[in-house]
Amino acid sequence: MNEQRYQQALDLGQQARRAGKSREANPYKHGSTSELRSLRDAWDHGYNLVALQRSAGR
């Protein structure tokens, strides 16, 4: 997997959290290859980063 795809998945996770979408919105959630599992984890990481930023800002 290249860095660009990883960064895109990370950004998509952040955008989803900001838009109020649930974790179930992760487009990589059913990935069975190692690349898709890595993208799923990147998406989750982006989602969690926004949640942490929100809680730190309170």
Residue pairs with C-beta under 8 A, 6 or more apart in sequence:
1 35
1 38
1 39
5 39
6 38
6 39
6 42
7 42
9 28
9 39
9 40
9 42
9 43
9 46
10 42
10 43
10 45
10 46
10 49
11 46
12 27
12 43
12 46
13 26
13 42
13 43
13 44
13 45
13 46
13 47
13 48
13 49
13 50
14 46
14 47
14 49
14 50
15 46
16 25
16 26
16 43
16 46
16 47
17 46
17 47
17 50
17 51
18 50
23 44
23 47
26 40
26 43
26 44
26 47
27 43
28 36
28 37
28 39
28 40
28 43
29 40
31 37
31 39
31 40
